[in-house]
Amino acid sequence: MKAVVVRTLGGPEVLEWTEWPEPVVAPGEVLIRVKATSVNFADIKARYGQYHGVGEPPFIPGLDAAGVVEAVGSGVTHVEPGTRVVAFPRGGSYAEWVVAPHDLVYPLPETLDWVTAAGIPTVGFTAYQLLAEVARLTPGESVLVHAAAGGVGTTAVQIARLLGAKTIVGTVGDDAKRAVVEDVGADAVINYRHTPFVEAIQEMTQGRGVDVILDAVGGRVSEDSLKCLAPFGRLVHFGSASGEVGQIRVSDLHASCRSVLGYSLGTARQAKPQSIRPAADQVLKWVGEGALRVIVSRRYPLSEAADAHRWMESRQSVGKIILDVSL
Ligand SMILES: NC(=O)c1ccc[n+]([C@@H]2O[C@H](COP(=O)([O-])OP(=O)(O)OC[C@H]3O[C@@H](n4cnc5c(N)ncnc54)[C@H](OP(=O)(O)O)[C@@H]3O)[C@@H](O)[C@H]2O)c1
């Protein structure tokens, strides 16, 4: 088969479109012919050797794929050859064929096309878990989403609304990204390059702060987020796009009844795969019904993954970038 392979860590140029052995399905696994896969920020980190979930090169990058089940190993009962699915493959997803553990394979609603489907699993399931399960968002609360124009961001804004959030604010690093964040339903968008987000949130909330903050930037952004988190608020830290580590003082937490929480879909996939299925069921249902939109801004042939990575790394991308096997 053909696949995108990282043989040495580095920039987008290390992504090599090459022949690679087809994966072999084992008991409890599902063999899938990939129709489309998506680019996630973790793929960029993995290519530089900075993602905890990937081992040493050579490896195939990519977290999620959409495709058709070709074969199932013994013990697999919930899908069969011909079932349309999304999945988190055992190896990387930037390949024509993948195998996935059966408990990380999710049948698709019939209405979904491949490009939409491929844009769902990592960002959709994560955004749901962050808001519904980790932050335990309740109707009427306010939410601040950092990097709101991105894959997780555009999904999280919508899911926050579906879960009953009253006020949703997103941050962006470029005015060109404002429109997409407004389009997915944010009440306000802050370009942090022009307006410090702490001051903007304090002004919007009369100094109270927001109830829930989603932070996958890290460093200073994590530290500043705590300055505009309301009493009883939850700051969820789930990534470090900045590569920086923020410092949190426990004395900033107890008297205000605030919490700082962490989440990693990668860890959940490894250690508690069954915990993801309720999120998957809800998110796929919402997308199937049209209640939740997958914002796909660019499609690339799988062979041009390097260009897709360059675009995400430029920080200009919005929504999801899809690698489409049919192109
Ligand atoms: N824990 C989990 O399970 C999990 C799952 C999925 C994703 N994530 C994390 O969630 C974040 C978003 O992932 P995504 O795939 O949806 O990517 P994305 O948001 O589409 O792209 C990353 C965005 O992060 C923002 N950003 C802020 N500071 C940055 C910096 N110093 N360098 C680069 N980008 C910066 C940029 O937007 P602005 O310039 O507009 O700020 C950039 O466009 C990533 O940190 C990712 O690792 C975590």
The ligand as an SDF file (V2000), in Angstrom:
LIG
                    3D

 48 52  0  0  0  0  0  0  0  0999 V2000
   -5.8450   16.3990   24.8190 N   0  0  0  0  0  0  0  0  0  0  0  0
   -6.4520   15.9390   23.7490 C   0  0  0  0  0  0  0  0  0  0  0  0
   -7.0140   14.8650   23.7950 O   0  0  0  0  0  0  0  0  0  0  0  0
   -6.4380   16.7260   22.4890 C   0  0  0  0  0  0  0  0  0  0  0  0
   -7.1830   16.2880   21.3880 C   0  0  0  0  0  0  0  0  0  0  0  0
   -7.2030   17.0910   20.2400 C   0  0  0  0  0  0  0  0  0  0  0  0
   -6.4860   18.2660   20.2070 C   0  0  0  0  0  0  0  0  0  0  0  0
   -5.7510   18.6270   21.2880 N   0  0  0  0  0  0  0  0  0  0  0  0
   -4.9930   19.8920   21.2880 C   0  0  0  0  0  0  0  0  0  0  0  0
   -5.8810   20.9120   20.9610 O   0  0  0  0  0  0  0  0  0  0  0  0
   -5.1960   21.9420   20.2480 C   0  0  0  0  0  0  0  0  0  0  0  0
   -5.9490   22.2180   18.9630 C   0  0  0  0  0  0  0  0  0  0  0  0
   -5.7740   21.1010   18.0920 O   0  0  0  0  0  0  0  0  0  0  0  0
   -6.3360   21.1890   16.6010 P   0  0  0  0  0  0  0  0  0  0  0  0
   -5.8910   19.9520   15.9190 O   0  0  0  0  0  0  0  0  0  0  0  0
   -7.7650   21.5460   16.6240 O   0  0  0  0  0  0  0  0  0  0  0  0
   -5.4650   22.4030   16.0080 O   0  0  0  0  0  0  0  0  0  0  0  0
   -5.9550   23.8570   15.5270 P   0  0  0  0  0  0  0  0  0  0  0  0
   -6.6400   24.4940   16.6830 O   0  0  0  0  0  0  0  0  0  0  0  0
   -6.7170   23.7100   14.2720 O   0  0  0  0  0  0  0  0  0  0  0  0
   -4.5810   24.5790   15.2270 O   0  0  0  0  0  0  0  0  0  0  0  0
   -3.7840   25.0560   16.2620 C   0  0  0  0  0  0  0  0  0  0  0  0
   -4.1020   26.5280   16.5940 C   0  0  0  0  0  0  0  0  0  0  0  0
   -3.5850   26.8090   17.8790 O   0  0  0  0  0  0  0  0  0  0  0  0
   -3.4130   28.2050   17.9790 C   0  0  0  0  0  0  0  0  0  0  0  0
   -2.1860   28.5340   18.6670 N   0  0  0  0  0  0  0  0  0  0  0  0
   -2.1000   29.3100   19.7440 C   0  0  0  0  0  0  0  0  0  0  0  0
   -0.8530   29.4580   20.1270 N   0  0  0  0  0  0  0  0  0  0  0  0
   -0.0940   28.7680   19.2590 C   0  0  0  0  0  0  0  0  0  0  0  0
    1.3110   28.5680   19.1220 C   0  0  0  0  0  0  0  0  0  0  0  0
    2.1840   29.1360   19.9720 N   0  0  0  0  0  0  0  0  0  0  0  0
    1.7420   27.8120   18.0920 N   0  0  0  0  0  0  0  0  0  0  0  0
    0.8730   27.2460   17.2420 C   0  0  0  0  0  0  0  0  0  0  0  0
   -0.4710   27.4020   17.3210 N   0  0  0  0  0  0  0  0  0  0  0  0
   -0.9430   28.1770   18.3290 C   0  0  0  0  0  0  0  0  0  0  0  0
   -3.4100   28.7630   16.5530 C   0  0  0  0  0  0  0  0  0  0  0  0
   -4.5990   29.5380   16.4060 O   0  0  0  0  0  0  0  0  0  0  0  0
   -4.5660   31.1130   16.7540 P   0  0  0  0  0  0  0  0  0  0  0  0
   -3.3250   31.6580   16.1070 O   0  0  0  0  0  0  0  0  0  0  0  0
   -5.8400   31.6190   16.1540 O   0  0  0  0  0  0  0  0  0  0  0  0
   -4.5380   31.2200   18.2480 O   0  0  0  0  0  0  0  0  0  0  0  0
   -3.4430   27.5300   15.6800 C   0  0  0  0  0  0  0  0  0  0  0  0
   -4.1240   27.7670   14.4850 O   0  0  0  0  0  0  0  0  0  0  0  0
   -3.7640   21.4440   20.0800 C   0  0  0  0  0  0  0  0  0  0  0  0
   -2.9670   21.9580   21.1070 O   0  0  0  0  0  0  0  0  0  0  0  0
   -3.9060   19.9540   20.2280 C   0  0  0  0  0  0  0  0  0  0  0  0
   -2.7170   19.3380   20.6330 O   0  0  0  0  0  0  0  0  0  0  0  0
   -5.7130   17.8860   22.4170 C   0  0  0  0  0  0  0  0  0  0  0  0
  1  2  1  0
  2  3  2  0
  2  4  1  0
  4  5  1  0
  4 48  2  0
  5  6  2  0
  6  7  1  0
  7  8  2  0
  8  9  1  0
  8 48  1  0
  9 10  1  0
  9 46  1  0
 10 11  1  0
 11 12  1  0
 11 44  1  0
 12 13  1  0
 13 14  1  0
 14 15  2  0
 14 16  1  0
 14 17  1  0
 17 18  1  0
 18 19  2  0
 18 20  1  0
 18 21  1  0
 21 22  1  0
 22 23  1  0
 23 24  1  0
 23 42  1  0
 24 25  1  0
 25 26  1  0
 25 36  1  0
 26 27  1  0
 26 35  1  0
 27 28  2  0
 28 29  1  0
 29 30  1  0
 29 35  2  0
 30 31  1  0
 30 32  2  0
 32 33  1  0
 33 34  2  0
 34 35  1  0
 36 37  1  0
 36 42  1  0
 37 38  1  0
 38 39  2  0
 38 40  1  0
 38 41  1  0
 42 43  1  0
 44 45  1  0
 44 46  1  0
 46 47  1  0
M  CHG  2   8   1  16  -1
M  END
$$$$
